[in-house]
């Protein structure tokens, strides 16, 4: 009886396979507004994919690497002083490894990459509008429907005050989300612009108009998050796209603007004063911390990084346990701090060097194989190269963000990051299989 029931459940899920990608897109669309509904839907899609493609998933070496990493993280939690906190910390990692594995089997084509990017950009617009209203119109909101099915909290004036956070808990988290959205929206905009100019497709310019509005509002909102990390990575993305497109004049212009801001912030006084006549204090004072002159030493990233590294050296093999940094730092510095503003140092301190090196190695594998496909593969059509480049750029942006912050504590941002990695990995795997079939037809 039990076996027959399980077979019926499996057949039901398999019958829904064809529409599972559509469910995943709907989940991405509603994720910023309702993380719970998005999570349930993506979990449902992941389960269908596992049931349908488990034999393929189990044969991929990259997935073996994540299985080994999961084992190392569990062992690390077993050695932690606070085992309860450490095992709870696993929920910020292990479920997302499963999401990655399942969706790297589900996402196989450039059409899916494009669809996913469009949905992410469209889904970001309500959150951006709420954020702008929060800062400029004084909007505040506390709305809960059926506990956490729909839970919106908007602090008036932002969090911290004066910085847009929208529905996210902190402006830095919102900035990290906007950075990824900005990179993908700019890639889509460049695609539409090329179609508009090169192919003469001018009858339907609505997509280009929408993306123009999306890119501009996203960038404006990113500025008012007051996140130096977000600013830097957005500018880096603009330069990367300009270099990729061969727009040397734009590269020179952006470089001149960035140089002016940096000189206004960090140059010797006579030079800095000259550039400060042109560059608004909003930018240079934020970069050199003149805007927050009395910041405690314990809140500076350099102090946090040094402490995390010292912890890692004390317990190099298994670390102190996930979620241990906050308590250890408070005991030492007498200041509460959630994380050391560097994902890789945090993992080294909390899980040990072996698991951190394996984690970094798996990320490097995904990035290197993606770059190889973009540069060398004859299978990518010219019109598909830009969207794949956009995903690689979003991946690099995510890595850069996590060298100065930690993004995995926000469920929406964490899921979005792993879906981008899954998209790159899935497309690379599909084209590697195609190459093997053509090279060895028998």
SULKAVEN-V568261 format. One line per field, one symbol per residue. ss: DSSP state (a for helix, b for strand, c for the rest). phi: phi as a letter, one per 20 degrees, with the letter a starting at -180 (. if undefined). psi: psi as a letter, one per 20 degrees, with the letter a starting at -180 (. if undefined). A space follows every 50 residues. Layout:
ss->???
phi->???
psi->???
This chain:
ss->caaaaaaaaaaaaaacaaaaaaaaaaaaaaacccaaaaaaaaaaaaaaaa aaaaaaacccaaaaaaaaaaaaaaaaaaccccaaaaaaaaaacaaaaaaa aaaaaacccaaaaaaaaaaaaaaaaaaaaaaaaaaaccccbbbbbccccb bbbbccccccccccccccccaaaaaaaaaaaaaaaaaaaaaaaaaaaacc cccccaaaaaaaaaaaaaaaaaaacccaaaaaaaaaaaaaaaaaaccaaa aaaaaaaaaaaaaaaaccaaaaaaaaccccaaaaaaaccaaaccccaaac aaaaaaaaaaaaaaccccccccccaaaaaaaaacccccccccaaaaaaaa acaaaaaaaaaaaaaaaaaaaaaaaacccccaaaaaaaaaaaaaaaaaaa aaaaccccccaaaaaaaaaaaaaaaaaaaaaaaaaaaaaccc
phi->.ffffffffffffffegfeffffffffffegfebgffffffffffffgff fecgffffeegffffffffffffffgffeffdfffffffffecgffffgf ffffeeeccfffgffffgfffffffffffffffgeedmfbbcccclmdgc cdccefnnbfgncfcleefbffffffffffffffffffffffffffefdm ecfdeggfffffffffffffffgefmefffgffffgffffffffemefff gfffffffffffffecfggffffffffdeffgeffffemffcfdffgfee fgffffffffffffcfecmeogmeggfffffedmcfbfaelafffffffe cnfgffffgfffffgfffffffffedfeeefgfeffffgfffffffgfff geecacefeegffffffffffffffffffffffffffffcfe
psi->ggghghhggghgghhjghjhhhghghghhighhnhgggggghhggggggg hhkhhggiiphhhhghggggghhggghhiqgnhghghhhhiigghhgggg gghihgoirhghgggggggggghhghhgghghhgghjkqqqnppplejgo opooppirorpipphciqhqhhghhgghggggghhhghghghhgggghik nihnjgghgghggggghggghhgiikohgggghgggggggggghiknhgh gggghgggggghhhgirqgggghghihgpqhhghhhgjjhhmhkpqhhiq hgggghgghhghhhmhgiaipqjhggghhhhgikppphrjkoghhghghh irgghghgghhgghgggghghgghhipiipqhiihghhhgghhhgggggg hiijaoiiiogghgggghhgghgggggggghggggghhhmh.
